[in-house]
């Protein structure tokens, strides 16, 4: 069941490692299917050794539909996000360093570079702390994501979302690039921030049909 999607999820997780957004078995990747199943990475497995049979399928209540592995410890939070954000089909959780660092000292990562609104739809809020493996992590994400594709969880990491896995992946990668640029700029002065109009234009330019191939 969902063989191709499982392969895509593993490929996405390996890309997250390639971009240094996760380490070892940290984080997770999940996708909701049209049949209202959720395909999610297993708990505590190295992504390099993962095969499609390791990826778990659960229903919207968290009951295993297919797979023998223990599902990600964040599954309860993931299901809460999917239930409360119906436009979201993909959820990625990382512990990416630069975005997490911003979350330790700021209440928001402002849109200082165009790639942030391109991929995340605007500035990204820093939400209060919520621990791993908790429903609170999902509740906090829904409360603070503010119609964007990312939220930074203070003292914890990042959640990115999308209508597709690609959108959630791009949000995670470009969020980290934006955070890195912002931190570097703050080390030498006061960063210039995009205006509301510039942010709206950056969002529009990156919409499907305006950016990329058909």
N, C-alpha and C positions, 0 to 999 in steps of 0.2 A: 504493500500500500504506500502510495506517495514516494516511490523510489526516486524519481527525478528531483522532487522537492527536497528530499533528504540529502541528496548529493549537492544541491544548491546551498543548503544550509551549512553543510560541512565546508564547502568552498568559501562561503562568506566568512565563517569563523576563522579559516586559515588566512583570509585577507585581513581580518582584524588583527591577527598576530603579525602579519607582514608589516602592517602600518603601526605596530607597537601600541595597540589600543587595549590588548589583553596579554596576559602572561600565563604560561602553564595551562591549567584548566579553568582559569577565571572567566567570569562572564557567562553569557548564554545567548542563544539565537533561537527565535521562535516565529512561526508563521501560522496564521489561521487559514484554513482551507474553505472552499465554497460549501463543503458539507458540514461546516462548523466543528471540525476537528482542529486541534492545535498540534503542530509538529514542532518538537522542542528538543534541544540538545540534552544529553544525559548529565547527571551530576558527577563532577569530579573526574572527568576523563580528559586526557590529553587529546587535543584536536588532531594532531598528526597521526594518531593511531586509530582515530574514529572511522568507522565504516557505516554505510546506511543502516545496517541492522542495529546499530547502537542507538540511533535516533528514535525517540519515543513519540507515539501518537496518543494524545489524551482527548477526552471530550471536554466540553465547556465547564464541567464540574470537577475536572481533574482526574477522572477515572481513566486508567490505561486502556486504550483500545487496541494498541499494537506495540510490542516491544517487551523486552525482559529486563532492561536496565532501569535503575532508579532514576526517575525524572529529575530535572533541575530543581534545586531547593527553592528557586524563585518562582516556581510555576503558579503558586497561589496568587502572587503579585501580578504575574503576566496575565492570568485569566481575568483578574479584576480590571486591568487596563483594557483588555479586549472587550469585555462586557460593557464598559462605560465609555469607550471611544469607538463607536461603531464604524467610523471611517478608517480605523487603523486595522491592518491585517498582519503587520510585521513588527516585532519588538526585539530590540537588541540591548543588552546590558553589558557595559564595559567598566573597567577601572582605569580609564585613560588618564595619563599623568597630568598633562597641562590643563585640561578642562577641570579635573578634580582640584588642581592647585588653585585655579581661579575661584572655585567654590569655597575654599578655606578663608578667603579674604574679601570677597565681593558678594553682593546680593544678586548680581546679574552679569553675564558676559555681554557687553554691548556690541552692537553691529559696527565694528571698526573696519572690517573688510567685507567686500561684496559676497564672498563665498559663504558667509554665515547666513544672510538672508536667502541666498541662492538655494542652499540645501536645508536650512533649518527654519526658514520663513521669517526670520527676524532675530532680535536679541534673545538670549536664552536665560531663563530664570534659574537661580540657585534655590532649591527647595530645602527645607529643614531636614535634619538627619533622620534617616530611617535605616534600620539594620537589614542585612541580607536575610533571606529566608523568612520574610515577614509579609503579612498582608499590608502592613503600613506602607511598605515600599510602593505598592501599587496605588494605594489611596493617595499618597503624597504626589506621585507622578501625575495622576489625573487632576488633582487639585491645582498643581503649579505649572503644568505644561503650557497652558495659555494658548491653545490652538497652534502651537509650534510643533516641530518634529523632534525636539530634544528638551531635556531638563537635566540639570546638574544636581545630584543628590549630595548635600554637604557631608563631608567626612566619609564619603562612600564611593561615589563613581558617577556614572552617566546612564540615563535611559534614552534611547532614540527610537522613534516609531516611524511608520510610513504605511501608505496604502499598499506598497510593495516592499519586498526585501531590499531592492536596490535603493529605494528612497531612504530606508532606515540606515543602510550602510553608508550612503553618501552623507547623511546627516552626521554620523559618528566621525567619519574621516575629516570632513570639512570643519566640524566643530573643533576638533583637535588642532587643526591648522590655524583656525581663527584665535583659539586660546593661546597658542604658542606666539603668534604675532602680537597679540595684545600684551602678553607678559613682557616680551622683548621691548615693545614700545614704552611700556610703563617704567622700564628700568632706566630709560634715558630721558623721559619727559612725559608730557600729558598727551595721550593718544587722541587723534582726531576721530570723531564718531560720525557715522553717516546720518543724514537727515531722514525724517519720516518719508519724504518723497523719494529720496535715493534708495531707501530700503524697499519701498513698494515697487520701484522700477526693477531692482535686482531680483525680487521675487518673481515678477512677471517674466523677465527675460529667461528664467531657468525653468519655466513651466514646460511640460511635454508639448511638443509641436514647435516651440520656440528655440529649444536647445537640444542638440544631439540628432541622431539619425532616426528615421521612421522605422 
